[in-house]
Amino acid sequence: MRLLITRPREDAEALAAALRAEQIDSLVAPLMTIEPVDAALDLAGVQALLFTSANGVRAFAAKSAARDLPVFAVGEATARAARAAGFARVESAAATVDDLADLVRARCDPKAGAVLHAAGADIAGDLAGALAASGFGVRRVVLYRAATAQALPAPAARAIAEGTVDAVAFFSPRSAAVFVRLARQAGVAPALGSLDALCLSEAVAHAVREIDWRSVAVAARPDQPALLQLVRHAAAARRG
């Protein structure tokens, strides 16, 4: 099986490497480019950092040398990025914003200072609202934005039209909606009827169902290991 990966390049390449280790081929064709946002970081009185994506980790690490604060990450992929960036005290939630809020409530005292959420311009869920309801002061700082492609990358359009990919992996409702729009624009939407859509969550699947697929599958949990398991199942089904 050959999988089309449309994530931003750094995340896509990491996923492609994981797939190669399992003899699964992939085509990387990013639909979004991560761009830094010029924002001031004020860590005075902050007791912990909250990261809801690896992009947030990388954007924070590029702006600040501070590595002494404890980090609470939305999932293990984000936690790995934080450890790779040099943070020593890192804990991972179970993969959702609600799980992250629960972890912060369990580990932090609202009276001990604010928590800082290093975020992108587009966010899912209401982390600040959930924690504010528990008495926390939350500073949300936008450190990056995801700029979307204006056309489906040529390698992706060609592979879909020629039938040289078997499935597409989707990690967010926004990227799924962008893909649907650009596939229609490129005239390859009818060819997706022979491909599988492998989705991180039901919200992602809802976005891709705007067009017809061979099948639409949803990961058991909204994290990369669960999506990898979905890829394995799809590869096994394709083999036989």
ABEGO torsion letter per residue (X at the ends): XBBBBABBAAAAAAAAAAAAAAGBBBBBBBABBBBBBBBBBBABGBABBBBABAAAAAAAAAABABAABBBBBABAAAAAAAAAAGBABBBBBAGBAAAAAAAAAAABBAAAEBBBBBBBABBBEBAAAAAAAAGBBBBBBBABBBBBBABBBAAAAAAAAAGABABBBBABAAAAAAAAAAAAAAGAAAAAAABBBBBABAAAAAAAAABBBABBBBBABBBAAAAAAAAAAAAAAAAX
